[in-house]
Amino acid sequence: MDFELTKEQKMIQSVVREFADQVIRPRAIEIDKDAKFPLDIFEKMGELGFMGIPFPEQYGGSGGDTISYAICVEEIGNACGSTGLSYAAAVSLGASPFYYFGTEKQKQTYLTPLVEGKYLASFGLTEPNAGSDAGGTKTTAYLDGNEYVINGEKCFITNASYAELLIVTAVTGTNEKGRNLITAFIVPTDTDGVSITSDYDKMGVRGSDTAQIVLENVRVSKENILGKPNKGFNQFLQALDGGRISIGALGLGVAQASLNRALQYAKERKQFGKPIVKFQAIQFKLADMAMEIELARNMVYKAAWLKDNGKPFGKEAAYAKLFATETAFRTANQAIQILGGNGYMREYEVERYLRDAKLLEIGEGTSEIQRLIIARELGC
């Protein structure tokens, strides 16, 4: 097995890391404090081609792979969890469904501008009563002539306030067992009947836009179906599998930032006449943090490699998402402990890492759902 990054992957890592350190990191505290989506940063990332890293050149992408994309998410998340989350959602949930399920016309019309960073798309799946039970969707769509009429409500939708397009899941019928048949629809945000509000006051990832969407008699053409009618459930499961790799990568970024800050502080902070990094209690914490991060990175990269090579990766994506995000939370928590009272202060940033990491254990399938997925794969 070859664990060495390719020349192209190393180049992407270097370019993204430099951008993250110079442009994103200096504003991370401000982004969190003001809870303001950094639209200008996303415009710059679009110009640099970051939005198109995992997509083919024929659609304006750079022809990269999932590992390169995971590296990009990790580096951005290392600088700012909010920016990392919105970036991951824009690519994995906003653009990828068009690539995997869209017609050629839809790819040319919608995917290419998304890949080029000209605008954003959001994935409208979660509802007030349909979270982990995503199949329990209450939003409905019925055919009226050549148009579908959509009614319903979505919540906790990332980037929706700044998106030009929504991908909305809705019930379009039931099967012989009485279970919902779900279809995905492309809905421009300026369509009559679409209302988007962003009034959430969040614990963490505060600079990542999170919105509520209300759809009242929203009409879209039959051509706005994304993928196959009544097959939306399996489509979003596939999209979430890929998205879990990116959330795992985001967990890596937050965890690595926590370790870096804790190690730096431990070398500078003196107690009892010497730097606290010389105390075994601190060394053991740092060693455990470094070990878990490396193990998580191997799992994230393995899941990405499997995806790139056309192999089944659902179980490995669940491994990656579960372990990397829980590692992020544990590592941030230990970083606060190492910094002591200073760790509790905003200016030292590790308290933000902990707040950001907690969302990663919830979004795109909770830790409990990941364990269910793994258990089912084991034949339980």
C-alpha positions as MATLAB code, in Angstrom:
seq = 'MDFELTKEQKMIQSVVREFADQVIRPRAIEIDKDAKFPLDIFEKMGELGFMGIPFPEQYGGSGGDTISYAICVEEIGNACGSTGLSYAAAVSLGASPFYYFGTEKQKQTYLTPLVEGKYLASFGLTEPNAGSDAGGTKTTAYLDGNEYVINGEKCFITNASYAELLIVTAVTGTNEKGRNLITAFIVPTDTDGVSITSDYDKMGVRGSDTAQIVLENVRVSKENILGKPNKGFNQFLQALDGGRISIGALGLGVAQASLNRALQYAKERKQFGKPIVKFQAIQFKLADMAMEIELARNMVYKAAWLKDNGKPFGKEAAYAKLFATETAFRTANQAIQILGGNGYMREYEVERYLRDAKLLEIGEGTSEIQRLIIARELGC';
ca = [
       0.000    0.000    0.000;
       1.210    3.471   -0.900;
       0.360    6.113    1.714;
       2.264    8.856   -0.087;
       0.251   11.752   -1.483;
       0.674   12.343   -5.197;
       2.479   15.398   -6.540;
      -0.864   16.972   -7.459;
      -2.352   16.281   -4.018;
       0.665   17.826   -2.298;
       0.356   20.900   -4.517;
      -3.330   21.287   -3.659;
      -2.522   20.896    0.026;
       0.146   23.584   -0.182;
      -2.022   26.073   -2.095;
      -5.079   25.612    0.117;
      -3.032   25.743    3.329;
      -1.413   29.000    2.271;
      -4.789   30.522    1.404;
      -6.320   29.307    4.667;
      -3.460   30.678    6.746;
      -3.289   34.034    5.003;
      -6.962   34.779    4.238;
      -9.235   32.677    6.457;
      -7.387   32.196    9.759;
      -6.921   35.916   10.540;
     -10.703   36.356   10.355;
     -11.807   33.159   12.114;
     -12.503   34.761   15.512;
     -14.430   37.596   13.857;
     -16.465   35.192   11.702;
     -17.455   33.232   14.804;
     -18.151   36.254   16.999;
     -20.233   38.119   14.423;
     -21.911   34.933   13.111;
     -21.527   36.321    9.599;
     -21.151   34.194    6.487;
     -17.853   35.157    4.742;
     -19.229   35.548    1.214;
     -16.104   37.308   -0.040;
     -13.956   34.350    1.010;
     -16.173   32.003   -0.970;
     -15.902   34.247   -4.002;
     -12.104   34.031   -3.738;
     -12.208   30.257   -3.312;
     -14.343   30.060   -6.441;
     -11.814   32.131   -8.382;
      -9.006   29.831   -7.206;
     -10.897   26.719   -8.298;
     -11.487   25.253   -4.846;
     -15.192   24.669   -5.527;
     -14.379   22.405   -8.457;
     -11.602   20.245   -7.044;
     -13.428   16.867   -7.216;
     -15.221   17.479  -10.528;
     -14.157   16.780  -14.144;
     -12.656   19.498  -16.291;
     -15.557   19.266  -18.761;
     -17.760   20.939  -16.133;
     -15.205   23.532  -15.122;
     -13.558   21.480  -12.406;
      -9.915   20.691  -11.856;
     -10.300   16.955  -12.409;
      -9.161   16.168   -8.915;
     -10.191   13.290   -6.689;
     -11.946   12.785   -3.366;
      -8.654   12.629   -1.472;
      -7.688   16.051   -2.851;
     -11.092   17.377   -1.847;
     -10.752   15.908    1.674;
      -7.360   17.584    1.983;
      -8.946   20.882    0.979;
     -11.737   20.543    3.557;
      -9.221   19.665    6.261;
      -7.005   22.676    5.576;
      -9.924   25.122    5.462;
     -11.465   23.572    8.583;
      -8.121   23.843   10.367;
      -8.328   27.615    9.913;
     -12.062   28.075   10.501;
     -14.696   25.456   11.235;
     -17.506   27.688    9.985;
     -15.897   28.241    6.605;
     -14.938   24.583    6.378;
     -18.490   23.423    7.019;
     -20.028   25.751    4.440;
     -17.364   24.756    1.912;
     -17.970   21.040    2.492;
     -21.736   21.497    2.194;
     -21.399   23.576   -0.972;
     -19.405   20.857   -2.718;
     -20.713   17.572   -1.260;
     -24.379   18.468   -0.875;
     -24.843   21.457   -3.154;
     -22.919   20.538   -6.299;
     -22.299   16.775   -6.144;
     -25.960   15.700   -6.562;
     -26.037   17.490   -9.927;
     -22.939   15.579  -11.011;
     -24.133   12.165   -9.850;
     -27.827   12.354  -10.698;
     -28.367   15.229  -13.119;
     -29.012   15.015  -16.845;
     -26.357   16.371  -19.167;
     -28.469   19.489  -19.668;
     -28.773   19.980  -15.897;
     -25.033   19.549  -15.487;
     -24.306   22.181  -18.104;
     -26.956   24.546  -16.751;
     -26.419   24.161  -13.009;
     -23.271   22.186  -12.191;
     -20.802   24.202  -14.258;
     -21.603   27.564  -12.577;
     -21.465   25.877   -9.157;
     -18.093   24.313   -9.922;
     -16.792   27.657  -11.149;
     -17.911   29.295   -7.912;
     -20.369   31.667   -9.567;
     -23.069   30.770   -7.043;
     -23.999   28.242   -4.352;
     -26.606   25.510   -4.030;
     -28.117   24.004   -0.869;
     -29.481   20.573   -0.061;
     -32.938   20.752    1.547;
     -33.438   17.435    3.329;
     -33.896   17.910    7.093;
     -37.318   18.850    8.432;
     -38.674   19.623   11.915;
     -39.960   16.034   12.185;
     -37.552   14.311    9.798;
     -33.965   14.351   11.013;
     -32.364   10.949   11.524;
     -35.623    9.550   10.118;
     -35.066   11.238    6.763;
     -37.596    8.923    5.130;
     -40.265   10.552    7.286;
     -40.311   13.625    5.049;
     -43.550   15.618    5.255;
     -42.872   17.973    2.339;
     -45.079   16.938   -0.585;
     -45.112   17.468   -4.336;
     -47.940   16.669   -6.737;
     -48.111   16.913  -10.495;
     -50.382   19.592  -11.938;
     -50.137   19.566  -15.721;
     -46.463   19.965  -16.596;
     -45.523   21.333  -13.176;
     -45.010   19.957   -9.706;
     -46.490   21.892   -6.791;
     -44.345   21.646   -3.650;
     -45.429   22.389   -0.081;
     -43.453   21.888    3.090;
     -40.772   23.108    5.448;
     -37.042   22.422    5.765;
     -34.813   23.320    8.700;
     -31.096   23.518    9.551;
     -30.170   23.920    5.871;
     -26.564   25.025    5.323;
     -25.845   27.965    2.977;
     -29.504   28.400    1.957;
     -29.589   32.164    2.595;
     -26.773   32.661    0.068;
     -27.786   30.007   -2.456;
     -29.197   30.487   -5.935;
     -30.488   26.917   -6.067;
     -32.085   24.456   -3.684;
     -32.273   20.701   -4.014;
     -35.506   19.835   -2.197;
     -36.751   16.365   -1.310;
     -40.501   15.792   -1.304;
     -42.953   12.906   -1.074;
     -44.470   12.121   -4.474;
     -46.352    8.940   -3.586;
     -46.259    5.725   -1.563;
     -45.259    2.179   -2.436;
     -47.211   -1.040   -1.891;
     -45.974   -1.164    1.708;
     -47.237    2.346    2.404;
     -43.757    3.859    2.584;
     -43.029    7.279    1.192;
     -41.658    7.607   -2.316;
     -39.384   10.623   -2.408;
     -38.272   12.721   -5.373;
     -35.574   15.408   -5.493;
     -36.382   18.720   -7.171;
     -34.265   21.636   -8.350;
     -35.799   24.830   -6.983;
     -34.276   28.268   -7.731;
     -34.420   30.356   -4.569;
     -36.194   33.207   -6.359;
     -39.165   30.970   -7.237;
     -42.545   32.291   -6.038;
     -43.526   30.694   -2.760;
     -39.986   30.072   -1.487;
     -39.230   31.765    1.826;
     -35.788   31.523    3.470;
     -34.980   32.818    6.955;
     -31.846   32.518    9.069;
     -32.704   33.284   12.685;
     -30.821   30.482   14.432;
     -28.459   31.549   17.244;
     -26.010   28.669   17.240;
     -23.508   27.294   19.718;
     -20.785   26.713   17.132;
     -19.903   27.033   13.431;
     -21.630   30.359   13.827;
     -20.307   31.839   10.589;
     -21.777   29.023    8.520;
     -25.223   30.032    7.327;
     -28.035   27.834    8.666;
     -31.529   28.541    7.411;
     -35.156   27.516    7.463;
     -36.980   27.074    4.157;
     -40.739   27.290    3.731;
     -42.293   26.212    0.430;
     -45.860   27.336   -0.241;
     -47.378   26.159   -3.503;
     -43.988   26.354   -5.187;
     -44.257   25.399   -8.854;
     -41.413   23.855  -10.817;
     -41.305   22.152  -14.198;
     -41.130   18.375  -14.556;
     -37.686   19.037  -16.021;
     -36.616   20.172  -12.552;
     -36.647   16.641  -11.203;
     -33.085   15.728  -10.223;
     -32.406   12.092  -10.948;
     -35.268    9.643  -11.268;
     -38.811   10.214   -9.979;
     -39.514    8.448   -6.678;
     -35.824    7.532   -6.279;
     -34.797   10.501   -4.161;
     -34.366    8.476   -0.961;
     -31.575    6.315   -2.376;
     -30.057    9.356   -4.073;
     -29.694   11.340   -0.863;
     -28.320    8.299    0.960;
     -25.602    8.120   -1.698;
     -24.972   11.855   -1.410;
     -24.703   11.596    2.372;
     -22.157    8.773    2.099;
     -19.864   11.085    0.158;
     -20.659   13.992    2.445;
     -19.592   11.984    5.475;
     -16.084   11.760    4.101;
     -15.949   15.549    3.922;
     -17.323   15.964    7.458;
     -14.701   13.503    8.649;
     -12.085   15.639    6.909;
     -13.502   18.724    8.598;
     -13.185   16.947   11.936;
      -9.536   16.315   11.096;
      -8.980   20.005   10.489;
     -10.545   21.036   13.800;
      -8.676   18.305   15.671;
      -5.330   19.240   14.126;
      -5.877   22.895   14.962;
      -6.603   21.913   18.563;
      -3.421   19.861   18.807;
      -1.314   22.575   17.195;
      -2.583   25.225   19.599;
      -2.233   22.982   22.663;
       1.320   21.946   21.758;
       2.372   25.529   21.108;
       0.906   26.672   24.414;
       2.441   23.767   26.358;
       5.892   24.753   25.098;
       5.405   28.380   26.163;
       3.512   28.040   29.451;
       5.732   27.576   32.496;
       4.765   26.150   35.886;
       7.019   25.006   38.698;
       9.988   26.443   36.850;
       9.637   24.656   33.490;
       7.369   24.468   30.414;
       4.327   22.311   31.084;
       5.163   20.252   27.985;
       7.863   18.659   30.173;
       5.244   17.174   32.497;
       4.210   13.607   31.738;
       0.519   14.361   32.321;
       0.605   16.903   29.478;
       2.776   14.704   27.265;
       0.293   11.833   27.512;
      -2.587   14.107   26.513;
      -0.672   15.380   23.497;
       0.409   11.879   22.518;
      -3.158   10.587   22.615;
      -4.360   13.561   20.593;
      -1.715   13.032   17.908;
      -2.375    9.293   17.735;
      -6.137    9.656   17.324;
      -5.759   12.344   14.659;
      -3.427   10.177   12.602;
      -5.736    7.179   12.891;
      -8.687    9.349   11.854;
      -6.753   10.743    8.901;
      -5.942    7.237    7.677;
      -9.616    6.290    7.846;
     -10.805    9.430    6.042;
      -8.240    8.963    3.286;
      -9.090    5.271    2.951;
     -12.795    6.029    2.513;
     -11.898    8.676   -0.071;
      -9.607    6.244   -1.898;
     -12.332    3.605   -2.026;
     -14.755    6.143   -3.476;
     -12.219    7.275   -6.084;
     -11.611    3.694   -7.151;
     -15.274    2.824   -7.566;
     -15.364    0.455   -4.603;
     -18.071    0.245   -1.902;
     -17.286    2.874    0.724;
     -20.444    3.396    2.793;
     -19.191    1.518    5.854;
     -15.783    3.173    5.669;
     -17.397    6.611    5.279;
     -19.343    5.904    8.473;
     -16.124    4.802   10.216;
     -14.401    7.987    9.052;
     -17.187   10.352    9.978;
     -17.774    8.758   13.383;
     -14.169    8.459   14.491;
     -12.864   11.731   13.060;
     -15.651   13.879   14.476;
     -15.528   12.288   17.916;
     -11.747   12.705   17.785;
     -12.273   16.393   17.017;
     -14.450   16.830   20.098;
     -12.114   14.893   22.400;
      -9.048   16.701   21.092;
     -10.603   20.155   21.470;
     -11.736   19.265   24.983;
      -8.222   18.159   25.930;
      -6.758   21.295   24.368;
      -8.939   23.390   26.665;
      -7.730   21.341   29.619;
      -4.094   21.904   28.663;
      -4.637   25.648   28.336;
      -6.528   25.728   31.627;
      -8.270   29.032   32.325;
      -6.916   30.516   29.107;
      -8.557   27.711   27.169;
     -11.909   29.037   28.300;
     -11.242   32.423   26.711;
     -12.284   33.291   23.168;
      -8.949   34.811   22.193;
      -7.156   31.464   22.584;
      -9.584   29.836   20.117;
      -9.676   26.306   21.532;
     -13.093   26.952   23.076;
     -14.323   27.659   19.534;
     -12.848   24.411   18.313;
     -14.917   22.533   20.891;
     -18.114   24.374   19.965;
     -17.497   23.766   16.268;
     -16.637   20.095   16.779;
     -19.906   19.310   18.535;
     -21.976   20.022   15.429;
     -19.888   17.505   13.482;
     -21.163   14.721   15.742;
     -24.727   15.678   14.781;
     -24.863   16.847   11.161;
     -24.949   14.488    8.143;
     -25.939   11.582   10.351;
     -25.435   11.588   14.115;
     -22.804    9.429   15.766;
     -25.601    7.062   16.727;
     -26.739    6.735   13.112;
     -23.143    6.005   12.043;
     -23.014    3.176   14.570;
     -26.291    1.828   13.204;
     -24.880    1.898    9.663;
     -21.754    0.063   10.771;
     -23.778   -2.510   12.718;
     -25.977   -3.211    9.685;
     -22.875   -3.628    7.517;
     -21.665   -6.209   10.047;
     -24.912   -8.127    9.534;
     -26.490   -7.250   12.877;
];
